[in-house]
Amino acid sequence: MSQKIMAINAGSSSLKFQLFSMPDEQVITKGLIERIGKQDAIFTIEFAGQKQKETLPVSDHQQAVDHLLKVLLDHQIIRSLDEISGVGHRVAHGGEAFRDSALIDDAALYEIEQLSILAPLHNPVNAIGIRAFLKALPHAKAVAVFDTSFHQTMAPDTYLYPLPYRYYTELGIRRYGFHGTSHKYVSQVCAEKMDTPLSELRIISCHLGNGSSICAIQHGRSVNTSMGFTPLAGVMMGTRCGDIDPSIMPFIAQREAKTPDEMNLLINNESGLLGVSGVSNDYRDVEQAAKNGNPQAQLALRMFANRIRDFIGSYIAHMGGLDALIFTGGIGENSRTARAAICHALDYLGISLDAGKNNSNETFIQQSAAPVSIAVINTNEELMIARDVMRV
C-alpha cells in the first residue's frame, strides 16, 4: 500500500523538504524555504513538472511549516493532511544515545535537545523543525534520522581519542563522524549496481563537498570515518582546516591574542580551500583560478587531493583491502579533475581510473581489468530518510 512520507532538513534559517510516495520511492514534490525569520523569505516548490517561487514574510519555522502544508493543499498535491503518514527529520547529532534512526516521542525529543551541547548550531534547530511538524501533523509518525548513527558501529579503539579516559566517560569526547546518511545510502546503491551483497564488500566512500568526509565501510558497517568529535576533523574542506597539529591552536592564539571563539572561526570558517587559495571556498572557483595560473589555487587543489588519498590508504590498511571506492557529494559527483587527482598513482592499490569513463561521468570509472571498482554515485539523503521512516 502506497504511503506519503515527508523528508525534512531544517537549518537555522531554512527548511528543505521532499514528499515521497513510498515504497515506490517516487518524488511527489520538493522544495526549500530560505531566509526564515525575515520579511522577504523565499519559498520554492517543484511539482508536476513546474517550479514556483514566491517571496513572503516568514517569522519562524512553525509559520514555514504551516505555509508549506497550505501550499500542498492549495495546489492539490495532497487532498488532506491525513495523507502524510510519516515525517523523517534529519538530526545532526545522536551521540551514543541513538545507534539507529528512532521514533520521536517526548523522551527522544528531550534527548535530541540535550545533545545540543555536542551540536549547538544544529540540534536546537532540528528540534524546532520537529516540534513544528508535530504540531501541524499530530497524526503522522515522526522519525529522527541522525548524521552520526551510521558510525556507531565503530570499535572503541577507533572512536576513542588518546586523552585521559575520563573525558570520554564524563564529557562524551570521542569520534562521532557525520554524513552517515549519505555514506549509508551510496554504499547500498553501489552494492546494488555491483550486483554483490553489501555484506561482502569493503568500501571507501568519499563524500566531497563544502564539508567532506571519508568513510570505511566493511560488511555494510562503518568501521572508520574522517570527521570526529565535530565535523571539523579529517580532510581539508571548503572553509575547515581538517586535521592539524593541535599545538598550532595555542601558538596562534598567543601570538595574535585570539580568543577561543576567534580561533574557532579561523579553523571552521577561514581555512581549507578558502584559506590556502585566498580565492573561494567553492571548489569550482578554486579550480578556475588554478586553470588561470593562480599558484595558491593550484596548491590548494593538490593539498585537497593529497589529504583524501592519505585517508584512502589508511582505510585500505584498516580493512585489509578494498573492493569499491565511491565518489559522492557536490565535488565527488561533478568534478572529473578532483576524481582524477585523488586516484592519481594509486594503481599499486588496485585503484586505476579510466580517463575516458571519468570524463564522460559514467557510473563506474575504473579500467576494465582493475580489481577495485570506482563508482560515481549521486547521494540522496532525503530518500534515505524516507526509507528509514518506513523501516522504523
C-alpha positions as CSV (number, residue, x, y, z in Angstrom):
1,M,0.0,0.0,0.0
2,S,1.4,3.4,-1.0
3,Q,2.1,6.0,1.7
4,K,3.2,9.6,1.6
5,I,6.4,10.3,3.6
6,M,7.9,13.7,4.1
7,A,11.7,14.1,4.5
8,I,12.8,17.3,6.3
9,N,16.1,19.0,6.7
10,A,15.8,22.1,9.0
11,G,18.6,24.7,9.1
12,S,18.9,27.8,11.2
13,S,17.0,29.9,8.6
14,S,15.9,27.3,6.1
15,L,13.7,24.2,5.6
16,K,14.4,21.7,2.8
17,F,11.6,19.2,2.1
18,Q,10.7,16.3,-0.2
19,L,7.5,14.4,-0.3
20,F,7.8,10.8,-1.4
21,S,5.3,8.1,-2.4
22,M,6.6,5.0,-0.7
23,P,7.6,2.3,-1.1
24,D,7.9,3.1,-4.8
25,E,10.3,6.0,-3.9
26,Q,8.7,8.5,-6.3
27,V,9.2,12.2,-5.5
28,I,5.8,13.9,-5.4
29,T,7.2,17.4,-4.7
30,K,10.3,19.0,-3.3
31,G,11.4,22.5,-2.3
32,L,13.0,24.9,0.0
33,I,12.1,27.8,2.3
34,E,15.0,30.2,2.8
35,R,15.5,33.3,5.0
36,I,13.1,32.1,7.7
37,G,12.8,34.9,10.2
38,K,12.8,37.6,7.6
39,Q,10.2,39.7,5.8
40,D,11.5,38.5,2.4
41,A,11.7,34.8,2.9
42,I,11.8,32.8,-0.3
43,F,9.6,29.7,-0.8
44,T,10.4,27.4,-3.8
45,I,8.5,24.3,-4.7
46,E,8.7,21.9,-7.6
47,F,5.7,19.6,-8.6
48,A,4.1,18.1,-11.7
49,G,7.0,19.4,-13.9
50,Q,6.7,23.0,-12.8
51,K,8.7,25.2,-10.4
52,Q,7.1,28.1,-8.4
53,K,8.8,30.7,-6.3
54,E,7.4,33.3,-4.0
55,T,8.7,35.9,-1.6
56,L,6.8,36.4,1.7
57,P,7.3,37.2,5.4
58,V,8.0,34.1,7.4
59,S,8.6,34.8,11.1
60,D,9.7,31.3,12.3
61,H,9.8,27.6,11.5
62,Q,6.2,27.0,12.6
63,Q,5.0,29.5,10.1
64,A,7.2,28.0,7.4
65,V,5.7,24.5,8.1
66,D,2.2,25.8,8.1
67,H,2.7,27.7,4.8
68,L,4.3,24.6,3.2
69,L,1.3,22.4,4.2
70,K,-1.1,25.1,3.0
71,V,0.6,25.2,-0.4
72,L,0.4,21.4,-0.7
73,L,-3.4,21.6,-0.1
74,D,-3.9,24.7,-2.3
75,H,-2.2,23.1,-5.3
76,Q,-4.0,19.8,-4.6
77,I,-0.6,18.0,-4.3
78,I,-2.4,16.3,-1.3
79,R,-6.2,16.4,-0.7
80,S,-5.8,16.1,3.1
81,L,-3.1,16.4,5.7
82,D,-4.0,13.0,6.8
83,E,-2.4,11.6,3.6
84,I,1.0,12.3,5.1
85,S,1.6,9.2,7.3
86,G,5.2,9.9,8.3
87,V,7.8,12.7,8.6
88,G,11.5,12.0,8.7
89,H,13.8,14.6,10.2
90,R,17.5,14.9,9.6
91,V,19.2,15.4,13.0
92,A,22.9,16.3,13.1
93,H,23.9,14.6,16.4
94,G,22.6,11.4,18.0
95,G,25.5,11.0,20.4
96,E,25.7,7.5,21.8
97,A,22.0,7.6,22.7
98,F,20.9,6.8,19.2
99,R,22.6,3.9,17.4
100,D,19.9,4.0,14.7
101,S,17.1,6.2,13.4
102,A,14.3,6.4,16.1
103,L,10.7,7.2,16.5
104,I,10.3,10.6,18.1
105,D,8.4,10.7,21.4
106,D,8.8,13.1,24.3
107,A,11.8,11.2,25.7
108,A,13.6,11.1,22.3
109,L,13.0,14.9,21.7
110,Y,14.3,15.7,25.1
111,E,17.5,13.6,24.4
112,I,17.9,15.4,21.0
113,E,17.8,18.8,22.8
114,Q,20.2,17.6,25.5
115,L,22.7,16.6,22.7
116,S,22.7,20.3,21.6
117,I,25.8,20.6,23.8
118,L,27.6,18.5,21.1
119,A,26.0,20.2,18.1
120,P,25.0,23.7,19.3
121,L,24.5,25.0,15.7
122,H,22.3,22.2,14.5
123,N,20.4,20.1,17.1
124,P,18.4,23.1,18.6
125,V,17.2,24.0,15.0
126,N,16.5,20.3,14.2
127,A,14.4,20.2,17.4
128,I,12.5,23.3,16.4
129,G,11.6,21.7,13.0
130,I,10.5,18.5,14.7
131,R,8.2,20.5,17.1
132,A,6.7,22.5,14.2
133,F,5.7,19.3,12.3
134,L,4.5,17.5,15.5
135,K,2.1,20.5,16.0
136,A,1.0,20.7,12.3
137,L,0.7,16.9,11.7
138,P,0.0,15.3,15.1
139,H,-1.3,12.1,13.4
140,A,1.9,11.4,11.4
141,K,4.7,9.2,12.8
142,A,7.8,11.3,13.3
143,V,11.2,9.7,12.9
144,A,14.7,11.2,13.6
145,V,17.5,10.2,11.2
146,F,20.9,11.0,12.7
147,D,24.0,12.0,10.8
148,T,26.0,10.2,13.4
149,S,24.2,6.9,13.9
150,F,25.7,5.0,11.0
151,H,29.1,5.4,12.6
152,Q,28.0,3.9,15.9
153,T,29.4,0.6,14.7
154,M,33.0,1.8,15.0
155,A,35.0,0.0,17.7
156,P,36.3,1.8,20.8
157,D,39.9,1.6,19.7
158,T,38.8,3.5,16.6
159,Y,36.4,6.1,18.1
160,L,38.3,7.0,21.3
161,Y,40.9,9.8,21.4
162,P,44.2,9.2,23.4
163,L,43.1,11.7,26.1
164,P,42.6,10.9,29.8
165,Y,39.7,8.4,29.7
166,R,37.5,10.5,32.0
167,Y,37.0,13.0,29.1
168,Y,35.1,10.2,27.3
169,T,33.1,9.0,30.3
170,E,32.3,12.4,31.7
171,L,32.1,14.7,28.7
172,G,31.4,12.2,25.8
173,I,34.5,13.3,23.9
174,R,35.1,10.7,21.1
175,R,34.9,10.4,17.3
176,Y,31.3,10.5,16.2
177,G,31.5,11.1,12.5
178,F,29.0,12.8,10.2
179,H,27.4,12.4,6.8
180,G,26.3,9.0,7.9
181,T,23.0,9.1,6.0
182,S,24.9,9.8,2.8
183,H,27.6,7.2,3.3
184,K,24.9,4.6,4.1
185,Y,22.9,5.4,1.0
186,V,25.7,5.4,-1.5
187,S,27.2,2.2,-0.2
188,Q,23.8,0.4,-0.6
189,V,23.4,1.8,-4.2
190,C,27.0,0.8,-5.1
191,A,26.4,-2.8,-3.9
192,E,23.2,-3.0,-5.9
193,K,25.0,-1.7,-9.0
194,M,27.9,-4.2,-8.5
195,D,25.3,-6.9,-8.1
196,T,27.1,-8.0,-4.9
197,P,25.7,-8.2,-1.3
198,L,26.8,-5.2,0.7
199,S,27.8,-7.7,3.4
200,E,30.6,-9.0,1.2
201,L,32.2,-5.7,0.2
202,R,34.9,-3.4,1.6
203,I,34.0,0.1,0.5
204,I,35.6,3.6,1.0
205,S,33.0,6.3,0.5
206,C,34.3,9.9,-0.3
207,H,31.5,12.4,0.4
208,L,33.2,15.6,-1.0
209,G,31.5,19.0,-0.9
210,N,32.0,22.2,1.1
211,G,32.0,19.7,4.0
212,S,33.9,16.5,3.2
213,S,34.3,13.2,4.9
214,I,35.7,9.7,4.1
215,C,34.2,6.5,5.5
216,A,35.5,2.9,5.6
217,I,32.5,0.5,5.2
218,Q,33.1,-3.2,5.9
219,H,30.3,-5.7,5.5
220,G,27.8,-2.7,5.4
221,R,29.0,-1.2,8.7
222,S,31.0,1.9,9.2
223,V,34.4,0.9,10.8
224,N,36.2,4.3,10.5
225,T,35.4,7.8,9.4
226,S,37.4,11.0,9.0
227,M,35.2,13.5,10.8
228,G,35.5,13.3,14.6
229,F,34.1,14.9,17.7
230,T,32.9,17.6,15.4
231,P,32.7,18.0,11.5
232,L,35.9,19.9,11.6
233,A,38.2,16.9,11.7
234,G,39.6,14.8,8.9
235,V,40.3,16.1,5.3
236,M,40.7,19.7,4.2
237,M,37.3,21.2,3.3
238,G,35.8,24.4,1.8
239,T,36.5,26.5,4.9
240,R,37.5,23.9,7.5
241,C,41.2,23.0,8.1
242,G,40.6,19.3,8.8
243,D,43.3,17.6,10.9
244,I,46.2,19.8,12.0
245,D,48.8,19.7,14.8
246,P,46.8,20.7,17.9
247,S,49.7,22.8,19.2
248,I,49.1,25.2,16.3
249,M,46.0,26.4,18.1
250,P,47.6,27.8,21.3
251,F,50.6,29.0,19.3
252,I,48.4,31.3,17.0
253,A,46.2,32.3,19.9
254,Q,49.2,33.5,22.0
255,R,50.9,35.2,19.0
256,E,47.8,37.0,17.8
257,A,45.9,37.4,21.1
258,K,42.9,35.5,19.7
259,T,40.0,34.3,21.9
260,P,38.7,30.7,21.7
261,D,35.8,32.0,19.7
262,E,38.1,33.7,17.2
263,M,40.2,30.6,16.9
264,N,37.1,28.5,16.3
265,L,36.1,31.0,13.5
266,L,39.6,30.7,12.0
267,I,39.7,26.9,11.7
268,N,36.0,26.5,10.8
269,N,35.3,29.4,8.5
270,E,38.5,30.9,7.2
271,S,40.7,27.9,6.4
272,G,40.6,25.0,4.0
273,L,40.3,25.7,0.2
274,L,39.4,29.3,1.1
275,G,42.4,29.9,3.4
276,V,45.0,28.3,1.2
277,S,43.8,29.6,-2.2
278,G,42.7,33.1,-1.0
279,V,40.1,32.8,-3.7
280,S,37.0,31.0,-2.5
281,N,35.6,28.1,-0.5
282,D,33.8,26.8,-3.7
283,Y,35.9,24.1,-5.4
284,R,34.7,25.3,-8.9
285,D,36.1,28.8,-8.3
286,V,39.4,27.5,-7.0
287,E,39.6,25.1,-10.0
288,Q,39.0,28.0,-12.4
289,A,41.6,30.2,-10.6
290,A,44.1,27.3,-10.8
291,K,43.4,26.9,-14.6
292,N,44.1,30.7,-14.9
293,G,47.6,30.1,-13.3
294,N,47.0,31.1,-9.7
295,P,49.7,29.2,-7.8
296,Q,47.9,29.3,-4.4
297,A,44.8,27.9,-6.0
298,Q,46.9,25.1,-7.6
299,L,48.5,24.4,-4.3
300,A,45.1,24.2,-2.5
301,L,43.8,21.6,-5.1
302,R,47.0,19.5,-4.6
303,M,46.6,19.6,-0.8
304,F,42.9,18.7,-1.0
305,A,43.6,15.6,-3.2
306,N,46.7,14.6,-1.1
307,R,44.8,14.5,2.2
308,I,41.9,12.5,0.7
309,R,44.5,10.0,-0.7
310,D,46.1,9.7,2.8
311,F,42.8,8.6,4.2
312,I,42.1,6.2,1.4
313,G,45.4,4.5,2.0
314,S,44.9,4.2,5.8
315,Y,41.4,2.8,5.4
316,I,42.6,0.2,2.9
317,A,45.1,-0.9,5.6
318,H,42.3,-0.8,8.3
319,M,40.1,-3.2,6.2
320,G,42.8,-5.3,4.8
321,G,41.9,-4.4,1.2
322,L,39.3,-2.7,-1.0
323,D,36.5,-3.7,-3.4
324,A,35.0,-0.3,-4.2
325,L,35.8,3.4,-4.0
326,I,32.8,5.8,-4.1
327,F,32.8,9.4,-5.0
328,T,29.7,11.4,-4.0
329,G,28.7,14.9,-2.8
330,G,28.9,18.1,-4.9
331,I,32.6,17.7,-5.7
332,G,32.7,13.9,-5.9
333,E,29.8,13.7,-8.3
334,N,30.7,16.7,-10.5
335,S,34.5,17.3,-10.6
336,R,36.3,15.0,-13.1
337,T,39.6,16.7,-12.2
338,A,39.2,16.1,-8.5
339,R,38.5,12.4,-9.0
340,A,41.5,12.1,-11.3
341,A,43.8,13.9,-8.9
342,I,42.7,11.7,-5.9
343,C,43.1,8.5,-7.9
344,H,46.5,9.5,-9.3
345,A,49.3,7.0,-8.7
346,L,47.0,4.6,-6.7
347,D,47.3,1.8,-9.3
348,Y,49.5,-0.2,-6.9
349,L,46.4,-0.4,-4.6
350,G,44.3,-1.7,-7.4
351,I,42.7,1.8,-8.0
352,S,43.1,2.5,-11.7
353,L,41.0,5.3,-13.2
354,D,39.8,5.2,-16.8
355,A,40.2,8.8,-18.1
356,G,37.5,8.3,-20.8
357,K,34.9,6.9,-18.4
358,N,35.7,9.5,-15.9
359,N,35.4,12.4,-18.4
360,S,32.0,11.1,-19.6
361,N,30.8,10.8,-16.0
362,E,29.9,7.1,-16.2
363,T,28.8,5.3,-13.0
364,F,31.8,3.1,-12.9
365,I,35.0,4.8,-14.0
366,Q,37.7,2.2,-13.3
367,Q,39.8,0.5,-16.0
368,S,38.2,-2.7,-17.2
369,A,40.8,-5.0,-15.7
370,A,41.1,-3.1,-12.4
371,P,40.4,-5.1,-9.2
372,V,38.8,-2.2,-7.4
373,S,35.5,-0.6,-8.7
374,I,35.5,3.2,-8.7
375,A,31.9,4.5,-8.6
376,V,30.3,7.9,-9.0
377,I,27.0,7.9,-7.2
378,N,24.7,10.8,-6.6
379,T,23.8,10.9,-2.9
380,N,20.2,11.2,-1.9
381,E,19.9,11.8,1.8
382,E,16.2,12.7,1.6
383,L,15.4,9.3,0.0
384,M,17.5,7.5,2.7
385,I,15.4,9.4,5.4
386,A,12.2,8.3,3.7
387,R,13.4,4.7,3.7
388,D,14.3,4.9,7.4
389,V,10.8,6.3,8.2
390,M,9.3,3.3,6.5
391,R,11.7,0.9,8.2
392,V,11.4,2.4,11.7
